Amino acid sequence: MLRLAAGAFVAVALSGCASTASNPKDPFEGYNRAVFNFNDKVDTAVLKPTATAYKKVMPGFVQTGVNNFFGNLSDVWTAANQFLQGRPAEGLNDVTRVALNTTFGIAGLIDVASASGLRKHNEDFGQTLGVWGVTSGPYLILPVLGPSTVRDTVALPLDMKADPWNYKDPVHVRHIGTALHIVDQRAVLLDASNLLEEAALDRYEFIRDGFMQRRESKVQDGREDKQSNKDASSDKSSK
């Protein structure tokens, strides 16, 4: 996966000067559309049929358990990014989620933390860089991995390295779990992707604009929370 990401970045660097895109946030549109079409074919031939079969055959409680398990692992890196973004309250929330779900939730298979009122967040290092003031850079689609930006692509190796599942032994169990996670994530998106395919619109532009708006919204949320924490600390100091 890291090689794919690196390859995508190199390909963009080589083809960027030839781009004729009109959107300033998508100067690599020609390249991006080519990768988008490639990813679409992979999805149509492999991921979507597998996810459809998974959703039909696998019992609902098993799907929920798989989703919860990997969601619990992702909370570890989410908590670290909360602290890096200067959001200690949210970081403690996520640390507590991991502790509760890992113990009382049977290794994360049951999301007891959400039932207890602890909100789930999703933070990565790309968002952390955004909170630190690093601009997103142009839109970028990675082979197989999908929508990204230059900033998020730079952050991607660290995000992957920080995934606890990457250190699971034996290796064949790790690979099986990774494949199961990918299929489960695709199954969650089946209904949304079916609606998108039926709509009379440019799917590339729709996905691009939605992705960029969502990423910016998540980064701004981190900035606003960080500023709120500073304001609260200032108020306490003045008193």
C-alpha atoms as an extended CHARMM CRD file, in Angstrom:
* protein
*
       239  EXT
         1         1  MET       CA              0.0000000000        0.0000000000        0.0000000000  PROA      1               0.0000000000
         2         2  LEU       CA              2.8710000000        2.3450000000        0.7830000000  PROA      2               0.0000000000
         3         3  ARG       CA              4.3920000000        1.5950000000       -2.6080000000  PROA      3               0.0000000000
         4         4  LEU       CA              1.0750000000        2.4050000000       -4.2820000000  PROA      4               0.0000000000
         5         5  ALA       CA              0.8830000000        5.7230000000       -2.4640000000  PROA      5               0.0000000000
         6         6  ALA       CA              4.4760000000        6.5740000000       -3.3390000000  PROA      6               0.0000000000
         7         7  GLY       CA              3.8940000000        5.5560000000       -6.9350000000  PROA      7               0.0000000000
         8         8  ALA       CA              0.8460000000        7.7840000000       -7.1500000000  PROA      8               0.0000000000
         9         9  PHE       CA              2.8010000000       10.7310000000       -5.8180000000  PROA      9               0.0000000000
        10        10  VAL       CA              5.6010000000       10.2220000000       -8.3350000000  PROA      10              0.0000000000
        11        11  ALA       CA              3.1000000000        9.8380000000      -11.1690000000  PROA      11              0.0000000000
        12        12  VAL       CA              1.4740000000       13.1190000000      -10.2130000000  PROA      12              0.0000000000
        13        13  ALA       CA              4.8260000000       14.8750000000      -10.1300000000  PROA      13              0.0000000000
        14        14  LEU       CA              5.6250000000       13.5980000000      -13.6280000000  PROA      14              0.0000000000
        15        15  SER       CA              2.2500000000       14.3890000000      -15.1390000000  PROA      15              0.0000000000
        16        16  GLY       CA              1.2940000000       17.5550000000      -13.2780000000  PROA      16              0.0000000000
        17        17  CYS       CA              2.8050000000       19.9940000000      -15.7230000000  PROA      17              0.0000000000
        18        18  ALA       CA              0.6810000000       18.5170000000      -18.5180000000  PROA      18              0.0000000000
        19        19  SER       CA             -2.5910000000       19.0180000000      -16.6670000000  PROA      19              0.0000000000
        20        20  THR       CA             -5.2620000000       21.2380000000      -18.1690000000  PROA      20              0.0000000000
        21        21  ALA       CA             -7.7230000000       21.1050000000      -15.2690000000  PROA      21              0.0000000000
        22        22  SER       CA             -9.8400000000       24.2070000000      -14.6800000000  PROA      22              0.0000000000
        23        23  ASN       CA            -10.3710000000       23.6300000000      -10.9470000000  PROA      23              0.0000000000
        24        24  PRO       CA             -7.4560000000       25.1830000000       -8.9860000000  PROA      24              0.0000000000
        25        25  LYS       CA             -7.8850000000       22.5580000000       -6.2520000000  PROA      25              0.0000000000
        26        26  ASP       CA             -7.6080000000       19.7750000000       -8.8100000000  PROA      26              0.0000000000
        27        27  PRO       CA             -4.6840000000       20.6180000000      -11.1240000000  PROA      27              0.0000000000
        28        28  PHE       CA             -4.0290000000       16.8910000000      -11.6780000000  PROA      28              0.0000000000
        29        29  GLU       CA             -7.5500000000       16.1790000000      -12.9130000000  PROA      29              0.0000000000
        30        30  GLY       CA             -6.4170000000       14.2620000000      -15.9890000000  PROA      30              0.0000000000
        31        31  TYR       CA             -4.3140000000       11.9040000000      -13.8910000000  PROA      31              0.0000000000
        32        32  ASN       CA             -6.9530000000       11.7220000000      -11.1520000000  PROA      32              0.0000000000
        33        33  ARG       CA             -9.7040000000       10.7600000000      -13.5760000000  PROA      33              0.0000000000
        34        34  ALA       CA             -7.5230000000        7.9890000000      -15.0010000000  PROA      34              0.0000000000
        35        35  VAL       CA             -6.8780000000        6.5680000000      -11.5150000000  PROA      35              0.0000000000
        36        36  PHE       CA            -10.5510000000        7.0800000000      -10.6310000000  PROA      36              0.0000000000
        37        37  ASN       CA            -11.5560000000        4.9310000000      -13.6100000000  PROA      37              0.0000000000
        38        38  PHE       CA             -8.9800000000        2.2970000000      -12.6480000000  PROA      38              0.0000000000
        39        39  ASN       CA            -10.2340000000        2.2020000000       -9.0550000000  PROA      39              0.0000000000
        40        40  ASP       CA            -13.8040000000        2.0260000000      -10.3230000000  PROA      40              0.0000000000
        41        41  LYS       CA            -12.9880000000       -1.0480000000      -12.3980000000  PROA      41              0.0000000000
        42        42  VAL       CA            -11.2610000000       -2.7340000000       -9.4450000000  PROA      42              0.0000000000
        43        43  ASP       CA            -14.2640000000       -1.9630000000       -7.2820000000  PROA      43              0.0000000000
        44        44  THR       CA            -16.7310000000       -3.2610000000       -9.8600000000  PROA      44              0.0000000000
        45        45  ALA       CA            -14.7750000000       -6.4500000000      -10.5130000000  PROA      45              0.0000000000
        46        46  VAL       CA            -13.6130000000       -7.3150000000       -6.9890000000  PROA      46              0.0000000000
        47        47  LEU       CA            -14.5560000000       -5.1390000000       -4.0210000000  PROA      47              0.0000000000
        48        48  LYS       CA            -18.2420000000       -4.5000000000       -4.6240000000  PROA      48              0.0000000000
        49        49  PRO       CA            -19.2010000000       -8.1290000000       -5.4450000000  PROA      49              0.0000000000
        50        50  THR       CA            -17.2190000000       -9.3760000000       -2.4360000000  PROA      50              0.0000000000
        51        51  ALA       CA            -18.7780000000       -6.7780000000       -0.1330000000  PROA      51              0.0000000000
        52        52  THR       CA            -22.2670000000       -7.5850000000       -1.4580000000  PROA      52              0.0000000000
        53        53  ALA       CA            -21.7650000000      -11.2910000000       -0.7580000000  PROA      53              0.0000000000
        54        54  TYR       CA            -20.3200000000      -10.4880000000        2.6710000000  PROA      54              0.0000000000
        55        55  LYS       CA            -23.3360000000       -8.3670000000        3.5830000000  PROA      55              0.0000000000
        56        56  LYS       CA            -25.8020000000      -11.0200000000        2.4090000000  PROA      56              0.0000000000
        57        57  VAL       CA            -24.0930000000      -14.0480000000        3.9700000000  PROA      57              0.0000000000
        58        58  MET       CA            -22.5280000000      -12.7320000000        7.1550000000  PROA      58              0.0000000000
        59        59  PRO       CA            -24.9050000000      -12.3070000000       10.1260000000  PROA      59              0.0000000000
        60        60  GLY       CA            -25.5160000000       -8.7220000000       11.1640000000  PROA      60              0.0000000000
        61        61  PHE       CA            -24.0090000000       -9.1470000000       14.6200000000  PROA      61              0.0000000000
        62        62  VAL       CA            -20.7820000000      -10.4600000000       13.0640000000  PROA      62              0.0000000000
        63        63  GLN       CA            -20.5670000000       -7.4360000000       10.7470000000  PROA      63              0.0000000000
        64        64  THR       CA            -21.1370000000       -5.1570000000       13.7240000000  PROA      64              0.0000000000
        65        65  GLY       CA            -18.4500000000       -6.9620000000       15.6950000000  PROA      65              0.0000000000
        66        66  VAL       CA            -15.9010000000       -6.6500000000       12.8780000000  PROA      66              0.0000000000
        67        67  ASN       CA            -16.6770000000       -2.9570000000       12.4810000000  PROA      67              0.0000000000
        68        68  ASN       CA            -16.4240000000       -2.3630000000       16.2240000000  PROA      68              0.0000000000
        69        69  PHE       CA            -13.1640000000       -4.2970000000       16.5410000000  PROA      69              0.0000000000
        70        70  PHE       CA            -11.2890000000       -2.2840000000       13.9310000000  PROA      70              0.0000000000
        71        71  GLY       CA            -12.9930000000        0.9010000000       15.0800000000  PROA      71              0.0000000000
        72        72  ASN       CA            -11.5750000000        0.2900000000       18.5420000000  PROA      72              0.0000000000
        73        73  LEU       CA             -8.0750000000       -0.0960000000       17.1060000000  PROA      73              0.0000000000
        74        74  SER       CA             -8.4630000000        3.1520000000       15.1680000000  PROA      74              0.0000000000
        75        75  ASP       CA             -9.4020000000        4.9540000000       18.3910000000  PROA      75              0.0000000000
        76        76  VAL       CA             -5.7940000000        4.4980000000       19.5780000000  PROA      76              0.0000000000
        77        77  TRP       CA             -4.3600000000        6.6840000000       16.7940000000  PROA      77              0.0000000000
        78        78  THR       CA             -7.3530000000        8.9900000000       16.9840000000  PROA      78              0.0000000000
        79        79  ALA       CA             -6.5690000000        9.6650000000       20.6540000000  PROA      79              0.0000000000
        80        80  ALA       CA             -2.9200000000       10.4100000000       19.8330000000  PROA      80              0.0000000000
        81        81  ASN       CA             -3.9570000000       12.8970000000       17.1400000000  PROA      81              0.0000000000
        82        82  GLN       CA             -6.4020000000       14.5790000000       19.5180000000  PROA      82              0.0000000000
        83        83  PHE       CA             -3.5210000000       15.3220000000       21.8880000000  PROA      83              0.0000000000
        84        84  LEU       CA             -1.2920000000       16.4590000000       19.0160000000  PROA      84              0.0000000000
        85        85  GLN       CA             -4.0580000000       18.8490000000       17.9370000000  PROA      85              0.0000000000
        86        86  GLY       CA             -4.2500000000       20.3510000000       21.4130000000  PROA      86              0.0000000000
        87        87  ARG       CA             -7.5760000000       18.7330000000       22.3190000000  PROA      87              0.0000000000
        88        88  PRO       CA             -6.8790000000       16.9570000000       25.6360000000  PROA      88              0.0000000000
        89        89  ALA       CA            -10.5410000000       16.5000000000       26.5810000000  PROA      89              0.0000000000
        90        90  GLU       CA            -11.2900000000       14.6820000000       23.3220000000  PROA      90              0.0000000000
        91        91  GLY       CA             -8.0570000000       12.7160000000       23.6680000000  PROA      91              0.0000000000
        92        92  LEU       CA             -9.0280000000       11.4930000000       27.1300000000  PROA      92              0.0000000000
        93        93  ASN       CA            -12.4640000000       10.6280000000       25.7750000000  PROA      93              0.0000000000
        94        94  ASP       CA            -10.8780000000        8.3840000000       23.1330000000  PROA      94              0.0000000000
        95        95  VAL       CA             -8.3950000000        6.8150000000       25.5560000000  PROA      95              0.0000000000
        96        96  THR       CA            -11.3210000000        5.9410000000       27.8140000000  PROA      96              0.0000000000
        97        97  ARG       CA            -13.1810000000        4.4890000000       24.8330000000  PROA      97              0.0000000000
        98        98  VAL       CA            -10.2670000000        2.1630000000       24.0770000000  PROA      98              0.0000000000
        99        99  ALA       CA             -9.9960000000        1.0960000000       27.7160000000  PROA      99              0.0000000000
       100       100  LEU       CA            -13.7290000000        0.3550000000       28.0570000000  PROA      100             0.0000000000
       101       101  ASN       CA            -14.1750000000       -1.3750000000       24.7080000000  PROA      101             0.0000000000
       102       102  THR       CA            -11.0200000000       -3.4570000000       25.0300000000  PROA      102             0.0000000000
       103       103  THR       CA            -11.9620000000       -4.7460000000       28.4800000000  PROA      103             0.0000000000
       104       104  PHE       CA            -15.7490000000       -4.7340000000       28.9100000000  PROA      104             0.0000000000
       105       105  GLY       CA            -16.3540000000       -4.8070000000       25.1420000000  PROA      105             0.0000000000
       106       106  ILE       CA            -14.4770000000       -8.1040000000       24.6420000000  PROA      106             0.0000000000
       107       107  ALA       CA            -11.4370000000       -6.7710000000       22.7410000000  PROA      107             0.0000000000
       108       108  GLY       CA            -13.5750000000       -4.1260000000       21.0600000000  PROA      108             0.0000000000
       109       109  LEU       CA            -16.1940000000       -6.4190000000       19.5350000000  PROA      109             0.0000000000
       110       110  ILE       CA            -18.9000000000       -4.5750000000       21.4780000000  PROA      110             0.0000000000
       111       111  ASP       CA            -18.9690000000       -0.7670000000       21.5220000000  PROA      111             0.0000000000
       112       112  VAL       CA            -19.8750000000       -0.2590000000       25.1720000000  PROA      112             0.0000000000
       113       113  ALA       CA            -18.2060000000        3.1660000000       25.1580000000  PROA      113             0.0000000000
       114       114  SER       CA            -20.7510000000        4.7050000000       22.7850000000  PROA      114             0.0000000000
       115       115  ALA       CA            -23.5670000000        3.2140000000       24.8370000000  PROA      115             0.0000000000
       116       116  SER       CA            -21.9880000000        4.9100000000       27.8580000000  PROA      116             0.0000000000
       117       117  GLY       CA            -22.1210000000        8.3050000000       26.1540000000  PROA      117             0.0000000000
       118       118  LEU       CA            -18.5030000000        8.5150000000       24.9740000000  PROA      118             0.0000000000
       119       119  ARG       CA            -18.5780000000        9.9480000000       21.4730000000  PROA      119             0.0000000000
       120       120  LYS       CA            -16.5310000000        8.2500000000       18.7440000000  PROA      120             0.0000000000
       121       121  HSD       CA            -14.1630000000       10.4140000000       16.7140000000  PROA      121             0.0000000000
       122       122  ASN       CA            -12.0640000000        9.7530000000       13.6310000000  PROA      122             0.0000000000
       123       123  GLU       CA             -8.7880000000       11.6370000000       13.4820000000  PROA      123             0.0000000000
       124       124  ASP       CA             -5.6570000000       11.0380000000       11.4210000000  PROA      124             0.0000000000
       125       125  PHE       CA             -2.3220000000       12.7530000000       10.9670000000  PROA      125             0.0000000000
       126       126  GLY       CA             -3.4930000000       14.5370000000        7.8280000000  PROA      126             0.0000000000
       127       127  GLN       CA             -6.0960000000       16.3310000000        9.9380000000  PROA      127             0.0000000000
       128       128  THR       CA             -3.4620000000       17.0680000000       12.5690000000  PROA      128             0.0000000000
       129       129  LEU       CA             -1.2440000000       18.6980000000        9.9430000000  PROA      129             0.0000000000
       130       130  GLY       CA             -4.2620000000       20.7370000000        8.8580000000  PROA      130             0.0000000000
       131       131  VAL       CA             -4.8580000000       21.9330000000       12.4300000000  PROA      131             0.0000000000
       132       132  TRP       CA             -1.1710000000       22.8750000000       12.5800000000  PROA      132             0.0000000000
       133       133  GLY       CA             -1.7120000000       25.1050000000        9.5650000000  PROA      133             0.0000000000
       134       134  VAL       CA             -0.4960000000       22.9000000000        6.7040000000  PROA      134             0.0000000000
       135       135  THR       CA             -2.6930000000       23.4890000000        3.6670000000  PROA      135             0.0000000000
       136       136  SER       CA             -4.3090000000       20.4960000000        1.9890000000  PROA      136             0.0000000000
       137       137  GLY       CA             -2.6740000000       21.0140000000       -1.3820000000  PROA      137             0.0000000000
       138       138  PRO       CA             -4.2660000000       19.6680000000       -4.5760000000  PROA      138             0.0000000000
       139       139  TYR       CA             -6.7890000000       16.8530000000       -4.6820000000  PROA      139             0.0000000000
       140       140  LEU       CA             -5.1660000000       13.5000000000       -5.3610000000  PROA      140             0.0000000000
       141       141  ILE       CA             -6.5980000000       10.0370000000       -6.0320000000  PROA      141             0.0000000000
       142       142  LEU       CA             -4.3870000000        7.1250000000       -5.0030000000  PROA      142             0.0000000000
       143       143  PRO       CA             -4.5400000000        3.7570000000       -6.7610000000  PROA      143             0.0000000000
       144       144  VAL       CA             -6.8540000000        1.4400000000       -4.7900000000  PROA      144             0.0000000000
       145       145  LEU       CA             -6.7430000000        3.7270000000       -1.7290000000  PROA      145             0.0000000000
       146       146  GLY       CA             -8.9840000000        6.3800000000       -3.2970000000  PROA      146             0.0000000000
       147       147  PRO       CA             -9.4820000000       10.1280000000       -2.6390000000  PROA      147             0.0000000000
       148       148  SER       CA             -6.7770000000       12.0600000000       -0.8400000000  PROA      148             0.0000000000
       149       149  THR       CA             -4.8020000000       15.3040000000       -0.9800000000  PROA      149             0.0000000000
       150       150  VAL       CA             -1.0880000000       15.9860000000       -1.1760000000  PROA      150             0.0000000000
       151       151  ARG       CA             -1.0370000000       16.7430000000        2.5750000000  PROA      151             0.0000000000
       152       152  ASP       CA             -2.9300000000       13.5690000000        3.4480000000  PROA      152             0.0000000000
       153       153  THR       CA             -0.7080000000       11.5010000000        1.1490000000  PROA      153             0.0000000000
       154       154  VAL       CA              2.3860000000       12.7670000000        2.9580000000  PROA      154             0.0000000000
       155       155  ALA       CA              0.7330000000       11.8320000000        6.2760000000  PROA      155             0.0000000000
       156       156  LEU       CA             -0.4220000000        8.4210000000        5.0360000000  PROA      156             0.0000000000
       157       157  PRO       CA              2.7530000000        6.4090000000        5.8260000000  PROA      157             0.0000000000
       158       158  LEU       CA              2.6090000000        7.5090000000        9.4660000000  PROA      158             0.0000000000
       159       159  ASP       CA             -1.1170000000        6.7300000000        9.6520000000  PROA      159             0.0000000000
       160       160  MET       CA             -0.3930000000        3.2290000000        8.3730000000  PROA      160             0.0000000000
       161       161  LYS       CA              2.5790000000        2.7750000000       10.6910000000  PROA      161             0.0000000000
       162       162  ALA       CA              0.4650000000        3.8020000000       13.6760000000  PROA      162             0.0000000000
       163       163  ASP       CA             -2.2350000000        1.1840000000       13.0000000000  PROA      163             0.0000000000
       164       164  PRO       CA             -1.9060000000       -1.4200000000       15.8150000000  PROA      164             0.0000000000
       165       165  TRP       CA             -3.1090000000       -4.1580000000       13.4650000000  PROA      165             0.0000000000
       166       166  ASN       CA              0.0910000000       -3.7910000000       11.4140000000  PROA      166             0.0000000000
       167       167  TYR       CA              1.9650000000       -5.4550000000       14.2810000000  PROA      167             0.0000000000
       168       168  LYS       CA             -0.3390000000       -8.4550000000       14.6210000000  PROA      168             0.0000000000
       169       169  ASP       CA              1.3350000000      -11.8520000000       14.4410000000  PROA      169             0.0000000000
       170       170  PRO       CA              1.2780000000      -14.2930000000       12.7650000000  PROA      170             0.0000000000
       171       171  VAL       CA              1.4360000000      -12.4680000000        9.4550000000  PROA      171             0.0000000000
       172       172  HSD       CA             -1.2320000000      -14.5620000000        7.7300000000  PROA      172             0.0000000000
       173       173  VAL       CA             -3.7380000000      -13.6040000000       10.4430000000  PROA      173             0.0000000000
       174       174  ARG       CA             -2.8060000000       -9.9590000000        9.8970000000  PROA      174             0.0000000000
       175       175  HSD       CA             -3.4530000000      -10.2680000000        6.1540000000  PROA      175             0.0000000000
       176       176  ILE       CA             -6.7870000000      -12.0130000000        6.6750000000  PROA      176             0.0000000000
       177       177  GLY       CA             -7.8760000000       -9.3460000000        9.1440000000  PROA      177             0.0000000000
       178       178  THR       CA             -6.8380000000       -6.5460000000        6.7930000000  PROA      178             0.0000000000
       179       179  ALA       CA             -8.8140000000       -8.0760000000        3.9270000000  PROA      179             0.0000000000
       180       180  LEU       CA            -11.8230000000       -8.5440000000        6.2060000000  PROA      180             0.0000000000
       181       181  HSD       CA            -11.5980000000       -4.9150000000        7.3160000000  PROA      181             0.0000000000
       182       182  ILE       CA            -11.4890000000       -3.6660000000        3.7090000000  PROA      182             0.0000000000
       183       183  VAL       CA            -14.4990000000       -5.7700000000        2.7140000000  PROA      183             0.0000000000
       184       184  ASP       CA            -16.4150000000       -4.6610000000        5.8130000000  PROA      184             0.0000000000
       185       185  GLN       CA            -15.7170000000       -0.9850000000        5.0940000000  PROA      185             0.0000000000
       186       186  ARG       CA            -16.8790000000       -1.4230000000        1.4860000000  PROA      186             0.0000000000
       187       187  ALA       CA            -20.0380000000       -3.1810000000        2.6760000000  PROA      187             0.0000000000
       188       188  VAL       CA            -20.8950000000       -0.1770000000        4.8650000000  PROA      188             0.0000000000
       189       189  LEU       CA            -20.8010000000        2.0430000000        1.7550000000  PROA      189             0.0000000000
       190       190  LEU       CA            -22.8630000000       -0.1930000000       -0.5180000000  PROA      190             0.0000000000
       191       191  ASP       CA            -26.1590000000        1.6920000000       -0.2360000000  PROA      191             0.0000000000
       192       192  ALA       CA            -24.5270000000        5.0910000000       -0.6990000000  PROA      192             0.0000000000
       193       193  SER       CA            -22.5070000000        3.9450000000       -3.7130000000  PROA      193             0.0000000000
       194       194  ASN       CA            -25.5950000000        2.3930000000       -5.3380000000  PROA      194             0.0000000000
       195       195  LEU       CA            -27.4740000000        5.6910000000       -5.0370000000  PROA      195             0.0000000000
       196       196  LEU       CA            -24.4930000000        7.5660000000       -6.4360000000  PROA      196             0.0000000000
       197       197  GLU       CA            -24.2440000000        5.2450000000       -9.4340000000  PROA      197             0.0000000000
       198       198  GLU       CA            -27.9300000000        5.7490000000      -10.2350000000  PROA      198             0.0000000000
       199       199  ALA       CA            -27.7610000000        9.5410000000      -10.0770000000  PROA      199             0.0000000000
       200       200  ALA       CA            -27.3750000000       11.5070000000      -13.3030000000  PROA      200             0.0000000000
       201       201  LEU       CA            -24.1960000000       13.4340000000      -12.4330000000  PROA      201             0.0000000000
       202       202  ASP       CA            -20.4450000000       13.4350000000      -12.8330000000  PROA      202             0.0000000000
       203       203  ARG       CA            -19.4710000000       10.9880000000      -10.0840000000  PROA      203             0.0000000000
       204       204  TYR       CA            -15.8580000000       12.1110000000      -10.1870000000  PROA      204             0.0000000000
       205       205  GLU       CA            -16.7150000000       15.7520000000       -9.4470000000  PROA      205             0.0000000000
       206       206  PHE       CA            -19.3480000000       14.8210000000       -6.8700000000  PROA      206             0.0000000000
       207       207  ILE       CA            -16.9260000000       12.6270000000       -4.9170000000  PROA      207             0.0000000000
       208       208  ARG       CA            -14.0890000000       15.1480000000       -5.2490000000  PROA      208             0.0000000000
       209       209  ASP       CA            -16.1050000000       18.1190000000       -4.0190000000  PROA      209             0.0000000000
       210       210  GLY       CA            -17.7120000000       16.1330000000       -1.2020000000  PROA      210             0.0000000000
       211       211  PHE       CA            -14.3600000000       14.7550000000       -0.0500000000  PROA      211             0.0000000000
       212       212  MET       CA            -12.6210000000       18.1500000000       -0.0440000000  PROA      212             0.0000000000
       213       213  GLN       CA            -15.4850000000       19.8060000000        1.8450000000  PROA      213             0.0000000000
       214       214  ARG       CA            -15.6050000000       17.0250000000        4.4260000000  PROA      214             0.0000000000
       215       215  ARG       CA            -11.8520000000       17.0720000000        5.0300000000  PROA      215             0.0000000000
       216       216  GLU       CA            -11.8370000000       20.8370000000        5.4610000000  PROA      216             0.0000000000
       217       217  SER       CA            -14.7890000000       20.5990000000        7.8300000000  PROA      217             0.0000000000
       218       218  LYS       CA            -12.9850000000       18.0250000000        9.9840000000  PROA      218             0.0000000000
       219       219  VAL       CA             -9.8230000000       20.1590000000       10.1030000000  PROA      219             0.0000000000
       220       220  GLN       CA            -11.8010000000       23.3020000000       10.9910000000  PROA      220             0.0000000000
       221       221  ASP       CA            -13.5530000000       21.3600000000       13.7510000000  PROA      221             0.0000000000
       222       222  GLY       CA            -10.1530000000       20.6330000000       15.2640000000  PROA      222             0.0000000000
       223       223  ARG       CA             -9.0920000000       24.2740000000       14.9980000000  PROA      223             0.0000000000
       224       224  GLU       CA            -12.3120000000       25.4960000000       16.5920000000  PROA      224             0.0000000000
       225       225  ASP       CA            -12.0180000000       23.0590000000       19.4960000000  PROA      225             0.0000000000
       226       226  LYS       CA             -8.3840000000       24.0180000000       20.0230000000  PROA      226             0.0000000000
       227       227  GLN       CA             -9.3030000000       27.7160000000       20.0560000000  PROA      227             0.0000000000
       228       228  SER       CA            -12.1850000000       27.0260000000       22.4690000000  PROA      228             0.0000000000
       229       229  ASN       CA             -9.7830000000       25.2900000000       24.8480000000  PROA      229             0.0000000000
       230       230  LYS       CA             -7.4280000000       28.2790000000       24.7020000000  PROA      230             0.0000000000
       231       231  ASP       CA            -10.2950000000       30.7170000000       25.3390000000  PROA      231             0.0000000000
       232       232  ALA       CA            -11.4950000000       28.6500000000       28.2860000000  PROA      232             0.0000000000
       233       233  SER       CA             -7.9940000000       28.6110000000       29.7620000000  PROA      233             0.0000000000
       234       234  SER       CA             -7.7020000000       32.3790000000       29.2870000000  PROA      234             0.0000000000
       235       235  ASP       CA            -11.0200000000       32.9330000000       31.0510000000  PROA      235             0.0000000000
       236       236  LYS       CA             -9.9340000000       30.8360000000       34.0130000000  PROA      236             0.0000000000
       237       237  SER       CA             -6.6090000000       32.6910000000       34.2230000000  PROA      237             0.0000000000
       238       238  SER       CA             -8.3050000000       36.0790000000       34.1710000000  PROA      238             0.0000000000
       239       239  LYS       CA            -10.5340000000       35.0410000000       37.0480000000  PROA      239             0.0000000000
